[in-house]
Amino acid sequence: MKMKRFAFVLVAGSLLVAGCASRWVSTPVLNEKNAKVSLELRQEGDETVAQNYSHPYVIQTGDLERMLNDMAYIEKVGMVEKAIKGQKPEPVFQADESARLAPAVSEALAKATPDQRVRFQSLNRGGGLIFASRRVTEGVVFAGPSDRLNIVFNVINYELGADEPDEVPSDYKGREPTTVTETWAKLVPKESYSHLQQMDNGKTSEVWLVADVKGFKNAPETAPPLAAPQQEMTPTPLADEKVKAPPVVAPEEPAVATPSVQKPVEKPVEQPATQNETIKNKLRLLKELFEDGLINETEYEAEKKKILENIK
């Protein structure tokens, strides 16, 4: 399913201050086309800024892969809190992404010093209504006290344009993920072992997930979502017997035809989830037409307003 671009809003002025005062220096661990992992530490001038992470940190590759597969999010209409009704959470990572990232991230955490954290970037190709799209996800990982693993996102499944390289767009490069507050997407934590981080300003970050690793290991493993199986239309014995039973006809009286009463055909009611899925698809297609220059901004806004009025 084609994903729309997700734009994140930063705490005012935080990026400017961070950029001027310090910088993150990276050491590559994995550098492939579809996956990049590095260790990074923060420096002010020539001095390393202490972070006090619980590193080095050991987590089994299989456990980390399963945790990445568990991660999900929902889309929101604009920047409002109310998500599209009836939609189901979608996975942050495809299975092959988790399989690529988990070994390198696990290795990096085991090598990290208390001042280093792990940065990752993953590229995938999502399906679309018309064309497939390249999508990039980036964030950082670090361990905290009490066996808490923090996974914080800079961008989630950001759709890249045809002329953009396979990397995080320049508008989002270099910004600090832990300062992101409001987004076009919201992570859905697993209640059994994870929660969203509360920021210093009292707000809850929508892209900062804190996982209790001990709780995760005790949680039941979640199977990947499967398509609902089709129900077999097997007649019951009683119904079968009634169909096959011969009609009883009086020997001396002619059969009287009983007029059949035709029941009105019920018009199927479109379920809210199906309606909302249709609305999402229309919005994505409309955005694609606008970005390709096939409609102007006035036409785009007018049509978008009409579509959003159908949300129930």
Secondary structure as GFF3:
##gff-version 3
##sequence-region A 1 312
A	DSSP	beta_strand	9	10	.	.	.	ID=ss1
A	DSSP	alpha_helix	14	21	.	.	.	ID=ss2
A	DSSP	beta_strand	23	31	.	.	.	ID=ss3
A	DSSP	beta_strand	35	44	.	.	.	ID=ss4
A	DSSP	beta_strand	47	48	.	.	.	ID=ss5
A	DSSP	alpha_helix	61	70	.	.	.	ID=ss6
A	DSSP	beta_strand	72	75	.	.	.	ID=ss7
A	DSSP	beta_strand	90	91	.	.	.	ID=ss8
A	DSSP	alpha_helix	95	111	.	.	.	ID=ss9
A	DSSP	beta_strand	116	126	.	.	.	ID=ss10
A	DSSP	beta_strand	133	144	.	.	.	ID=ss11
A	DSSP	three_ten_helix	145	147	.	.	.	ID=ss12
A	DSSP	beta_strand	148	159	.	.	.	ID=ss13
A	DSSP	three_ten_helix	177	179	.	.	.	ID=ss14
A	DSSP	beta_strand	180	182	.	.	.	ID=ss15
A	DSSP	beta_strand	185	188	.	.	.	ID=ss16
A	DSSP	beta_strand	194	198	.	.	.	ID=ss17
A	DSSP	beta_strand	204	212	.	.	.	ID=ss18
A	DSSP	alpha_helix	213	218	.	.	.	ID=ss19
A	DSSP	alpha_helix	237	244	.	.	.	ID=ss20
A	DSSP	alpha_helix	272	291	.	.	.	ID=ss21
A	DSSP	alpha_helix	297	308	.	.	.	ID=ss22
###
